Amino acid sequence: MRFFTRIAVLLYVILVLFLGCFTLLYVSHAVDFKQVFDVLYAAYFDHRLRLIAGSIAAGMLLFNFLFYRLFSINARRERVIAFDNPSGRVSVALDALEELLRRMITKSPEIKEAKVALRASKKGLYVKIRMVLCAEVNIPEITSKVQELSRRKIQDIIGLDEPVNVTVYIGKILPDRVKEKRSSKKEEIEEKSETTIPFQGYRA
């Protein structure tokens, strides 16, 4: 399938390159208008040239349809995981797994935000996680934890031992505001405890 995809992309590149070069030559007057008109005139009245031009046009339309179908089918396959149960075939949308993993990852207090992207192929599942940490933590430890939890969660949900490759990208590390708030509250409490109210004496 990849071979046909490369051939299709190559043909489209050649076609666009030809049209672009011809247009540049035409607008720069490198190609004579009379020569173009003569070719179009001959193709219009000559039966053999009309047949050739019609065949090329029909082939391009058919190729365009096949090209669209090829990419649309591949896109659908990549966004769905399908497996067979004894009672029938089951399909799981990758969007549902992405949302499930995102909710699971953001439950950790060290992680503020997470974006998950899944891609399915014949070699297995590829998970890409982008995280924003809300504190200065041990990055190898937290990333290893997220990778292992994500891998186990996917395998438990699907029920298959498909290989799962999890990559993590940390885009931002926010300052540890929790510790700052705790330290400021502790200082306020200490200041309040140090301030004493003067004794006013007993009143009758």
ChimeraX commands (.cxc) that place a marker at each C-alpha (Angstrom):
marker #1 position 0.00,0.00,0.00 radius 0.5
marker #1 position 2.87,2.39,0.75 radius 0.5
marker #1 position 4.32,1.72,-2.72 radius 0.5
marker #1 position 1.10,2.81,-4.45 radius 0.5
marker #1 position 0.88,5.83,-2.15 radius 0.5
marker #1 position 4.38,6.93,-3.13 radius 0.5
marker #1 position 3.60,6.43,-6.81 radius 0.5
marker #1 position 0.43,8.50,-6.46 radius 0.5
marker #1 position 2.25,11.31,-4.66 radius 0.5
marker #1 position 5.03,11.24,-7.28 radius 0.5
marker #1 position 2.53,11.53,-10.14 radius 0.5
marker #1 position 0.75,14.42,-8.45 radius 0.5
marker #1 position 4.04,16.22,-7.89 radius 0.5
marker #1 position 4.97,15.75,-11.56 radius 0.5
marker #1 position 1.56,17.01,-12.70 radius 0.5
marker #1 position 1.66,20.10,-10.49 radius 0.5
marker #1 position 5.27,20.76,-11.53 radius 0.5
marker #1 position 4.32,20.54,-15.21 radius 0.5
marker #1 position 1.33,22.87,-14.83 radius 0.5
marker #1 position 3.36,25.34,-12.79 radius 0.5
marker #1 position 6.25,25.43,-15.27 radius 0.5
marker #1 position 3.88,25.75,-18.24 radius 0.5
marker #1 position 2.03,28.63,-16.59 radius 0.5
marker #1 position 5.27,30.47,-15.80 radius 0.5
marker #1 position 6.51,30.00,-19.36 radius 0.5
marker #1 position 3.17,31.17,-20.74 radius 0.5
marker #1 position 2.87,34.33,-18.64 radius 0.5
marker #1 position 6.53,35.21,-19.32 radius 0.5
marker #1 position 5.90,34.91,-23.09 radius 0.5
marker #1 position 8.46,32.12,-23.40 radius 0.5
marker #1 position 5.73,30.02,-25.07 radius 0.5
marker #1 position 4.08,31.47,-28.16 radius 0.5
marker #1 position 0.32,31.81,-27.95 radius 0.5
marker #1 position -0.04,30.76,-31.57 radius 0.5
marker #1 position 1.72,27.46,-30.90 radius 0.5
marker #1 position -0.59,26.73,-27.97 radius 0.5
marker #1 position -3.60,27.65,-30.08 radius 0.5
marker #1 position -2.44,25.37,-32.90 radius 0.5
marker #1 position -2.09,22.42,-30.52 radius 0.5
marker #1 position -5.56,23.03,-29.06 radius 0.5
marker #1 position -7.03,23.47,-32.54 radius 0.5
marker #1 position -5.51,20.21,-33.75 radius 0.5
marker #1 position -6.69,18.37,-30.63 radius 0.5
marker #1 position -10.20,19.70,-31.14 radius 0.5
marker #1 position -10.60,18.63,-34.78 radius 0.5
marker #1 position -8.31,15.63,-35.04 radius 0.5
marker #1 position -10.14,12.44,-34.05 radius 0.5
marker #1 position -6.99,10.64,-32.89 radius 0.5
marker #1 position -5.80,13.55,-30.75 radius 0.5
marker #1 position -9.28,13.92,-29.24 radius 0.5
marker #1 position -9.25,10.24,-28.31 radius 0.5
marker #1 position -5.82,10.56,-26.69 radius 0.5
marker #1 position -6.76,13.73,-24.80 radius 0.5
marker #1 position -10.05,12.19,-23.64 radius 0.5
marker #1 position -8.29,9.04,-22.45 radius 0.5
marker #1 position -5.76,11.10,-20.50 radius 0.5
marker #1 position -8.52,13.19,-18.91 radius 0.5
marker #1 position -10.55,10.09,-17.96 radius 0.5
marker #1 position -7.43,8.45,-16.52 radius 0.5
marker #1 position -6.67,11.54,-14.44 radius 0.5
marker #1 position -10.22,11.62,-13.08 radius 0.5
marker #1 position -10.09,7.93,-12.21 radius 0.5
marker #1 position -6.68,8.33,-10.64 radius 0.5
marker #1 position -7.92,11.29,-8.60 radius 0.5
marker #1 position -10.84,9.23,-7.27 radius 0.5
marker #1 position -8.58,6.30,-6.35 radius 0.5
marker #1 position -6.12,8.67,-4.72 radius 0.5
marker #1 position -8.89,10.18,-2.58 radius 0.5
marker #1 position -10.23,6.77,-1.60 radius 0.5
marker #1 position -6.77,5.54,-0.67 radius 0.5
marker #1 position -6.06,8.40,1.69 radius 0.5
marker #1 position -9.54,8.47,3.20 radius 0.5
marker #1 position -9.44,4.73,3.97 radius 0.5
marker #1 position -5.97,5.01,5.50 radius 0.5
marker #1 position -7.08,7.94,7.64 radius 0.5
marker #1 position -10.08,5.99,8.94 radius 0.5
marker #1 position -7.97,2.94,9.70 radius 0.5
marker #1 position -5.49,5.00,11.68 radius 0.5
marker #1 position -8.25,6.51,13.86 radius 0.5
marker #1 position -9.88,3.18,14.77 radius 0.5
marker #1 position -8.63,0.04,16.48 radius 0.5
marker #1 position -10.46,-3.09,15.30 radius 0.5
marker #1 position -10.25,-6.63,16.64 radius 0.5
marker #1 position -12.39,-9.76,16.45 radius 0.5
marker #1 position -14.37,-11.20,19.35 radius 0.5
marker #1 position -16.08,-14.60,19.30 radius 0.5
marker #1 position -19.40,-12.78,18.81 radius 0.5
marker #1 position -18.22,-10.38,16.12 radius 0.5
marker #1 position -15.91,-7.53,15.19 radius 0.5
marker #1 position -15.25,-4.64,17.60 radius 0.5
marker #1 position -13.98,-1.18,16.70 radius 0.5
marker #1 position -12.68,1.32,19.24 radius 0.5
marker #1 position -12.23,4.99,18.33 radius 0.5
marker #1 position -8.83,6.41,19.15 radius 0.5
marker #1 position -10.47,9.65,20.27 radius 0.5
marker #1 position -12.12,7.80,23.15 radius 0.5
marker #1 position -8.79,6.32,24.25 radius 0.5
marker #1 position -7.10,9.71,23.99 radius 0.5
marker #1 position -9.68,11.34,26.25 radius 0.5
marker #1 position -9.47,8.45,28.73 radius 0.5
marker #1 position -5.69,8.68,28.94 radius 0.5
marker #1 position -5.82,12.46,29.30 radius 0.5
marker #1 position -8.17,12.24,32.28 radius 0.5
marker #1 position -6.03,9.54,33.88 radius 0.5
marker #1 position -2.78,11.49,33.46 radius 0.5
marker #1 position -4.14,14.80,34.77 radius 0.5
marker #1 position -5.23,13.12,38.02 radius 0.5
marker #1 position -1.60,13.21,39.10 radius 0.5
marker #1 position -0.95,16.32,41.25 radius 0.5
marker #1 position 2.38,16.99,39.49 radius 0.5
marker #1 position 0.73,17.31,36.04 radius 0.5
marker #1 position -1.40,20.33,35.23 radius 0.5
marker #1 position -2.24,19.69,31.57 radius 0.5
marker #1 position -1.87,16.80,29.15 radius 0.5
marker #1 position -2.58,16.29,25.47 radius 0.5
marker #1 position -2.66,12.75,24.06 radius 0.5
marker #1 position -2.42,11.68,20.42 radius 0.5
marker #1 position -2.73,8.04,19.33 radius 0.5
marker #1 position -1.79,6.50,16.02 radius 0.5
marker #1 position -2.43,2.90,15.01 radius 0.5
marker #1 position -0.35,0.92,12.54 radius 0.5
marker #1 position 0.43,-2.68,11.73 radius 0.5
marker #1 position 3.39,-2.59,14.12 radius 0.5
marker #1 position 1.26,-1.49,17.08 radius 0.5
marker #1 position 0.05,1.65,18.79 radius 0.5
marker #1 position 2.00,4.89,19.04 radius 0.5
marker #1 position 1.08,7.24,21.88 radius 0.5
marker #1 position 2.40,10.80,22.03 radius 0.5
marker #1 position 1.81,12.68,25.28 radius 0.5
marker #1 position 2.48,16.39,25.75 radius 0.5
marker #1 position 2.48,17.49,29.39 radius 0.5
marker #1 position 2.71,20.65,31.46 radius 0.5
marker #1 position 4.17,20.06,34.92 radius 0.5
marker #1 position 2.95,22.18,37.80 radius 0.5
marker #1 position 6.01,21.58,39.99 radius 0.5
marker #1 position 9.71,20.83,39.82 radius 0.5
marker #1 position 9.73,17.04,40.03 radius 0.5
marker #1 position 11.97,14.18,39.02 radius 0.5
marker #1 position 11.33,14.12,35.27 radius 0.5
marker #1 position 12.64,10.58,34.56 radius 0.5
marker #1 position 10.50,9.22,37.39 radius 0.5
marker #1 position 7.27,10.98,36.44 radius 0.5
marker #1 position 7.64,10.25,32.72 radius 0.5
marker #1 position 8.38,6.57,33.36 radius 0.5
marker #1 position 5.30,6.40,35.57 radius 0.5
marker #1 position 3.11,8.02,32.91 radius 0.5
marker #1 position 4.46,5.74,30.18 radius 0.5
marker #1 position 3.86,2.58,32.19 radius 0.5
marker #1 position 0.36,3.63,33.29 radius 0.5
marker #1 position -0.61,4.56,29.73 radius 0.5
marker #1 position 0.70,1.31,28.30 radius 0.5
marker #1 position -1.09,-0.81,30.89 radius 0.5
marker #1 position -4.34,1.16,30.56 radius 0.5
marker #1 position -4.47,0.68,26.79 radius 0.5
marker #1 position -3.64,-3.02,26.97 radius 0.5
marker #1 position -6.21,-3.59,29.73 radius 0.5
marker #1 position -8.96,-1.80,27.80 radius 0.5
marker #1 position -8.29,-3.44,24.46 radius 0.5
marker #1 position -7.56,-6.83,25.98 radius 0.5
marker #1 position -4.77,-7.52,23.50 radius 0.5
marker #1 position -1.02,-7.71,23.86 radius 0.5
marker #1 position -0.37,-5.20,21.11 radius 0.5
marker #1 position 2.96,-3.35,21.36 radius 0.5
marker #1 position 2.44,0.18,22.68 radius 0.5
marker #1 position 5.12,2.81,22.16 radius 0.5
marker #1 position 4.64,5.82,24.46 radius 0.5
marker #1 position 6.64,9.01,23.95 radius 0.5
marker #1 position 6.39,11.95,26.35 radius 0.5
marker #1 position 7.13,15.59,25.62 radius 0.5
marker #1 position 7.27,18.14,28.45 radius 0.5
marker #1 position 6.43,21.56,27.10 radius 0.5
marker #1 position 6.49,23.63,30.28 radius 0.5
marker #1 position 7.39,23.37,33.96 radius 0.5
marker #1 position 5.46,25.80,36.15 radius 0.5
marker #1 position 6.85,27.07,39.48 radius 0.5
marker #1 position 5.87,25.21,42.59 radius 0.5
marker #1 position 3.06,27.49,43.71 radius 0.5
marker #1 position 1.80,25.02,46.29 radius 0.5
marker #1 position 5.00,25.26,48.31 radius 0.5
marker #1 position 5.04,29.03,47.97 radius 0.5
marker #1 position 1.47,29.29,49.28 radius 0.5
marker #1 position 2.23,26.96,52.17 radius 0.5
marker #1 position 5.35,28.90,53.14 radius 0.5
marker #1 position 3.47,32.23,52.97 radius 0.5
marker #1 position 0.64,30.85,55.13 radius 0.5
marker #1 position 3.18,29.51,57.62 radius 0.5
marker #1 position 4.84,32.92,57.85 radius 0.5
marker #1 position 1.48,34.63,58.41 radius 0.5
marker #1 position 0.63,32.23,61.23 radius 0.5
marker #1 position 4.01,32.82,62.86 radius 0.5
marker #1 position 3.58,36.59,62.62 radius 0.5
marker #1 position 0.13,36.39,64.19 radius 0.5
marker #1 position 1.42,34.24,67.04 radius 0.5
marker #1 position 4.25,36.68,67.75 radius 0.5
marker #1 position 1.93,39.71,67.97 radius 0.5
marker #1 position 0.39,39.89,71.49 radius 0.5
marker #1 position -2.62,41.91,72.50 radius 0.5
marker #1 position -1.84,44.28,75.43 radius 0.5
marker #1 position -3.62,43.53,78.71 radius 0.5
marker #1 position -6.36,46.11,79.34 radius 0.5
marker #1 position -7.17,45.04,82.91 radius 0.5
marker #1 position -10.46,43.95,84.43 radius 0.5
marker #1 position -13.54,46.04,84.08 radius 0.5
marker #1 position -16.24,46.26,86.70 radius 0.5
marker link #1:1,2 radius 0.2
marker link #1:2,3 radius 0.2
marker link #1:3,4 radius 0.2
marker link #1:4,5 radius 0.2
marker link #1:5,6 radius 0.2
marker link #1:6,7 radius 0.2
marker link #1:7,8 radius 0.2
marker link #1:8,9 radius 0.2
marker link #1:9,10 radius 0.2
marker link #1:10,11 radius 0.2
marker link #1:11,12 radius 0.2
marker link #1:12,13 radius 0.2
marker link #1:13,14 radius 0.2
marker link #1:14,15 radius 0.2
marker link #1:15,16 radius 0.2
marker link #1:16,17 radius 0.2
marker link #1:17,18 radius 0.2
marker link #1:18,19 radius 0.2
marker link #1:19,20 radius 0.2
marker link #1:20,21 radius 0.2
marker link #1:21,22 radius 0.2
marker link #1:22,23 radius 0.2
marker link #1:23,24 radius 0.2
marker link #1:24,25 radius 0.2
marker link #1:25,26 radius 0.2
marker link #1:26,27 radius 0.2
marker link #1:27,28 radius 0.2
marker link #1:28,29 radius 0.2
marker link #1:29,30 radius 0.2
marker link #1:30,31 radius 0.2
marker link #1:31,32 radius 0.2
marker link #1:32,33 radius 0.2
marker link #1:33,34 radius 0.2
marker link #1:34,35 radius 0.2
marker link #1:35,36 radius 0.2
marker link #1:36,37 radius 0.2
marker link #1:37,38 radius 0.2
marker link #1:38,39 radius 0.2
marker link #1:39,40 radius 0.2
marker link #1:40,41 radius 0.2
marker link #1:41,42 radius 0.2
marker link #1:42,43 radius 0.2
marker link #1:43,44 radius 0.2
marker link #1:44,45 radius 0.2
marker link #1:45,46 radius 0.2
marker link #1:46,47 radius 0.2
marker link #1:47,48 radius 0.2
marker link #1:48,49 radius 0.2
marker link #1:49,50 radius 0.2
marker link #1:50,51 radius 0.2
marker link #1:51,52 radius 0.2
marker link #1:52,53 radius 0.2
marker link #1:53,54 radius 0.2
marker link #1:54,55 radius 0.2
marker link #1:55,56 radius 0.2
marker link #1:56,57 radius 0.2
marker link #1:57,58 radius 0.2
marker link #1:58,59 radius 0.2
marker link #1:59,60 radius 0.2
marker link #1:60,61 radius 0.2
marker link #1:61,62 radius 0.2
marker link #1:62,63 radius 0.2
marker link #1:63,64 radius 0.2
marker link #1:64,65 radius 0.2
marker link #1:65,66 radius 0.2
marker link #1:66,67 radius 0.2
marker link #1:67,68 radius 0.2
marker link #1:68,69 radius 0.2
marker link #1:69,70 radius 0.2
marker link #1:70,71 radius 0.2
marker link #1:71,72 radius 0.2
marker link #1:72,73 radius 0.2
marker link #1:73,74 radius 0.2
marker link #1:74,75 radius 0.2
marker link #1:75,76 radius 0.2
marker link #1:76,77 radius 0.2
marker link #1:77,78 radius 0.2
marker link #1:78,79 radius 0.2
marker link #1:79,80 radius 0.2
marker link #1:80,81 radius 0.2
marker link #1:81,82 radius 0.2
marker link #1:82,83 radius 0.2
marker link #1:83,84 radius 0.2
marker link #1:84,85 radius 0.2
marker link #1:85,86 radius 0.2
marker link #1:86,87 radius 0.2
marker link #1:87,88 radius 0.2
marker link #1:88,89 radius 0.2
marker link #1:89,90 radius 0.2
marker link #1:90,91 radius 0.2
marker link #1:91,92 radius 0.2
marker link #1:92,93 radius 0.2
marker link #1:93,94 radius 0.2
marker link #1:94,95 radius 0.2
marker link #1:95,96 radius 0.2
marker link #1:96,97 radius 0.2
marker link #1:97,98 radius 0.2
marker link #1:98,99 radius 0.2
marker link #1:99,100 radius 0.2
marker link #1:100,101 radius 0.2
marker link #1:101,102 radius 0.2
marker link #1:102,103 radius 0.2
marker link #1:103,104 radius 0.2
marker link #1:104,105 radius 0.2
marker link #1:105,106 radius 0.2
marker link #1:106,107 radius 0.2
marker link #1:107,108 radius 0.2
marker link #1:108,109 radius 0.2
marker link #1:109,110 radius 0.2
marker link #1:110,111 radius 0.2
marker link #1:111,112 radius 0.2
marker link #1:112,113 radius 0.2
marker link #1:113,114 radius 0.2
marker link #1:114,115 radius 0.2
marker link #1:115,116 radius 0.2
marker link #1:116,117 radius 0.2
marker link #1:117,118 radius 0.2
marker link #1:118,119 radius 0.2
marker link #1:119,120 radius 0.2
marker link #1:120,121 radius 0.2
marker link #1:121,122 radius 0.2
marker link #1:122,123 radius 0.2
marker link #1:123,124 radius 0.2
marker link #1:124,125 radius 0.2
marker link #1:125,126 radius 0.2
marker link #1:126,127 radius 0.2
marker link #1:127,128 radius 0.2
marker link #1:128,129 radius 0.2
marker link #1:129,130 radius 0.2
marker link #1:130,131 radius 0.2
marker link #1:131,132 radius 0.2
marker link #1:132,133 radius 0.2
marker link #1:133,134 radius 0.2
marker link #1:134,135 radius 0.2
marker link #1:135,136 radius 0.2
marker link #1:136,137 radius 0.2
marker link #1:137,138 radius 0.2
marker link #1:138,139 radius 0.2
marker link #1:139,140 radius 0.2
marker link #1:140,141 radius 0.2
marker link #1:141,142 radius 0.2
marker link #1:142,143 radius 0.2
marker link #1:143,144 radius 0.2
marker link #1:144,145 radius 0.2
marker link #1:145,146 radius 0.2
marker link #1:146,147 radius 0.2
marker link #1:147,148 radius 0.2
marker link #1:148,149 radius 0.2
marker link #1:149,150 radius 0.2
marker link #1:150,151 radius 0.2
marker link #1:151,152 radius 0.2
marker link #1:152,153 radius 0.2
marker link #1:153,154 radius 0.2
marker link #1:154,155 radius 0.2
marker link #1:155,156 radius 0.2
marker link #1:156,157 radius 0.2
marker link #1:157,158 radius 0.2
marker link #1:158,159 radius 0.2
marker link #1:159,160 radius 0.2
marker link #1:160,161 radius 0.2
marker link #1:161,162 radius 0.2
marker link #1:162,163 radius 0.2
marker link #1:163,164 radius 0.2
marker link #1:164,165 radius 0.2
marker link #1:165,166 radius 0.2
marker link #1:166,167 radius 0.2
marker link #1:167,168 radius 0.2
marker link #1:168,169 radius 0.2
marker link #1:169,170 radius 0.2
marker link #1:170,171 radius 0.2
marker link #1:171,172 radius 0.2
marker link #1:172,173 radius 0.2
marker link #1:173,174 radius 0.2
marker link #1:174,175 radius 0.2
marker link #1:175,176 radius 0.2
marker link #1:176,177 radius 0.2
marker link #1:177,178 radius 0.2
marker link #1:178,179 radius 0.2
marker link #1:179,180 radius 0.2
marker link #1:180,181 radius 0.2
marker link #1:181,182 radius 0.2
marker link #1:182,183 radius 0.2
marker link #1:183,184 radius 0.2
marker link #1:184,185 radius 0.2
marker link #1:185,186 radius 0.2
marker link #1:186,187 radius 0.2
marker link #1:187,188 radius 0.2
marker link #1:188,189 radius 0.2
marker link #1:189,190 radius 0.2
marker link #1:190,191 radius 0.2
marker link #1:191,192 radius 0.2
marker link #1:192,193 radius 0.2
marker link #1:193,194 radius 0.2
marker link #1:194,195 radius 0.2
marker link #1:195,196 radius 0.2
marker link #1:196,197 radius 0.2
marker link #1:197,198 radius 0.2
marker link #1:198,199 radius 0.2
marker link #1:199,200 radius 0.2
marker link #1:200,201 radius 0.2
marker link #1:201,202 radius 0.2
marker link #1:202,203 radius 0.2
marker link #1:203,204 radius 0.2
view
